[in-house]
Amino acid sequence: MFERKSTQVSQSEEQPGHGWLLDTFDRERRLIALEIHDGIIQQVTAALMRLQAFQEVEEPSPDEVRLSVGAAVTLLGKSIDEARQMINGLRPPLLEECGFLVAIERLVSQMRESGEVTITLSVDGDFTRLAASLENVVYRIVQESLANALRHSRSDRVEVRLTRQDARIQVDVEDWGIGFDAKTDKANHFGLTGIRERTALAGGHVRIETGAGKGTLVTVELPLILSESDRRKSIARPESASPGPSQSVIGRNRAV
């Protein structure tokens, strides 16, 4: 029996004056870097690997050439599309094309196909009326958390859980792999840094429960932001009862 150690990062303090403004600009620059890392670089790297494979084959067959070049062209095309979407608002193309829940389902399906890992997705609550900015944050957090689990955890299963309760969105991504020591440099690699940055920009907080040999649970809580049309409806239509105070529930350290 053991308990995972947890670390929590929250962003609720406001910095006064020009300091706050400069901090906001700096975070936006880092957000752009994260978008490039999570989207375009991943696809361009995959295309490059396809093309580099020919360097190790003396006489590739025509079918192999067509397959690899075709896959590389597709990946590069997606990179160009995503770059254009970034210019228009840093929004993954899949979200624009399919909507939030379908995009998450396809992301999980794509990640599942990339390795021999069982990935399950559970959704509790209404996720159809979120603001585009919040959809983007949740999508990227799920994407990076899954990528981290597949790269580093050595777990044979990963669970993704999305929960909406009152004025809060909670994202849990859990694996049962090798974990890591949260006090070492591994806790600060680029993927987890991206999750922390996105959470902070959205006004939420993140907790990471892990330990060497104990698996990892990433829990992110975000304030609910409705779409523009639903915000207007809520302003125009008075509520029959005022909502209770928002509570931040981050769960307990779990014994395994």
URJO-V821591 format. One record per backbone hydrogen bond with DSSP energy under -1.0 kcal/mol. NH is the residue of the N-H (numbers start at 0). CO is the residue of the C=O. Records with the same first field share a line. If there is no record, write none. Layout:
BEGIN
NH = CO ; CO
END
This chain:
BEGIN
4 = 209
6 = 207
8 = 205
10 = 203
20 = 16
21 = 17
22 = 18
23 = 19
24 = 20
25 = 21
26 = 22
27 = 23
28 = 24
29 = 25
30 = 26
31 = 27
32 = 28
33 = 29
34 = 30
35 = 31
36 = 32
37 = 33
38 = 34
40 = 35
42 = 38
43 = 39
44 = 40
45 = 41
46 = 42
47 = 43
48 = 44
49 = 45
50 = 46
51 = 47
52 = 48
53 = 50
54 = 51
55 = 52
56 = 53
64 = 60
65 = 61
66 = 62
67 = 63
68 = 64
69 = 65
70 = 66
71 = 67
72 = 68
73 = 69
74 = 70
75 = 71
76 = 72
77 = 73
78 = 74
79 = 75
80 = 76
81 = 77
82 = 78
83 = 79
84 = 80
85 = 81
86 = 82
87 = 83
89 = 85
95 = 91
96 = 92
97 = 93
98 = 94
102 = 98
103 = 99
104 = 100
105 = 101
106 = 102
107 = 103
108 = 104
109 = 105
110 = 106
111 = 107
112 = 108
114 = 111
116 = 114
117 = 155
119 = 157
121 = 159
123 = 161
130 = 224
134 = 130
135 = 131
136 = 132
137 = 133
138 = 134
139 = 135
140 = 136
141 = 137
142 = 138
143 = 139
144 = 140
145 = 141
146 = 142
147 = 143
148 = 144
149 = 145
150 = 146
151 = 147
152 = 148
157 = 117
158 = 173
159 = 119
160 = 171
161 = 121
162 = 169
163 = 123
164 = 167
167 = 164
168 = 221
169 = 162
170 = 219
171 = 160
172 = 217
173 = 158
174 = 215
177 = 152
183 = 180
186 = 183
187 = 184
188 = 185
192 = 188
193 = 189
194 = 190
195 = 191
196 = 192
197 = 193
198 = 194
199 = 195
200 = 196
201 = 197
202 = 199
203 = 198
204 = 220
205 = 8
206 = 218
207 = 6
208 = 216
209 = 4
212 = 177
213 = 210
214 = 176
215 = 174
216 = 208
217 = 172
218 = 206
219 = 170
220 = 204
221 = 168
223 = 166
226 = 128
230 = 226
231 = 227
232 = 228
233 = 229
234 = 230
235 = 231
236 = 232
255 = 1
END
